[in-house]
C-alpha cells in the first residue's frame, strides 16, 4: 500500500475512533454535607452542658418588696426607639409574643448589674420597673410561671417579654423559640411599706450623713422644691418621715407624670414630707387632676388643703 494511502487510512480510523470513544468523565462534585443538628432549640440556643436535671421543677420566683434600681429605670433608646420605664409599681397586663434567651447570655450582666442565670425564673422587659415581678401565662396551654424582671429587652419583632430558659421551659415554649403569652404585673402587699422605709442609695446616704440634722438634702445639683405657701388644694401622692425618701419618690414620679403636664413637689407638714402636685384654687380642680393621674397612670391620691 502506498505510503500516502496508508496515512489517509490511519487518519480515517483515528477520526472514527475519536467519534465513538466516550469522553472521560470527571467525577461529580460531592454534595455539600448538611450541617449537624444541634437540637430543636431556637437559634441553636439550648440548655447547655450544665443544665439542671429538674428544669421542669424549678420553682416560681417569690414576689417580695424590693427598692427599685436607681439607674435601670431611666429612659433609654435602642435601635432608634425610645423606651420610658415605669418608675413605680402599678397594675399592668399585656398579651403578645414572648421569646427567651439562654446560654449566649448566661453569666453576662443584666441591666441591673446582676449576673444573668438562664436557669433562674427571671425575665427581661422593656418598661416594667426593675426589679419587679410578673405572672406569665401561655395562652395556648394555660401554663403559668412567676418571674422576677431584672433585665431590659426584647427589642425586636414586637416581642413583649424575654424569658429565661428555665421560665420558657416551664411554659412549654423553649423549643419553639416563642409563643403567645399574657404578662401581668404582681405588686407585693408590703410594697407601700418599703417605699417609706427602703435604705437610701449610697450616693444619697453620703450627703445625708454629712448634712446637719434637719437639713433638707438635694441630690447633686438638683434642688428639690419644698413648698411652704398656703392656700388652695393639692393632690397628695405620698407622705414620708424622711426628706431624702420623699425626694427619691419625686424622682421616680418625674418621668411618669411629665406627659400629664404637672410637677411633683414636697412640703413639710406636721413632721411629714408630703409629695403633691398643685396647688389648685378649688377642690374640684384638684379632683379633676387626681382623676387624670389615676386614669392615665394608675396613681392613687388624696385631696388635701394646701
HELIX and SHEET records of a PDB file:
HELIX    1   1 UNK A    3  UNK A   20  1                                  18    
HELIX    2   2 UNK A   42  UNK A   44  5                                   3    
HELIX    3   3 UNK A   55  UNK A   57  5                                   3    
HELIX    4   4 UNK A  165  UNK A  171  1                                   7    
HELIX    5   5 UNK A  191  UNK A  197  1                                   7    
HELIX    6   6 UNK A  202  UNK A  210  1                                   9    
HELIX    7   7 UNK A  243  UNK A  258  1                                  16    
HELIX    8   8 UNK A  283  UNK A  297  1                                  15    
SHEET    1   A 2 UNK A  76  UNK A  78  0                                        
SHEET    2   A 2 UNK A  81  UNK A  83 -1                                        
SHEET    1   B 7 UNK A  93  UNK A 101  0                                        
SHEET    2   B 7 UNK A 161  UNK A 164  1                                        
SHEET    3   B 7 UNK A 122  UNK A 124 -1                                        
SHEET    4   B 7 UNK A 144  UNK A 151  1                                        
SHEET    5   B 7 UNK A 132  UNK A 138 -1                                        
SHEET    6   B 7 UNK A 178  UNK A 186 -1                                        
SHEET    7   B 7 UNK A  93  UNK A 101 -1                                        
SHEET    1   C 4 UNK A 265  UNK A 269  0                                        
SHEET    2   C 4 UNK A 272  UNK A 280 -1                                        
SHEET    3   C 4 UNK A 233  UNK A 240 -1                                        
SHEET    4   C 4 UNK A 302  UNK A 305 -1                                        
END                                                                             
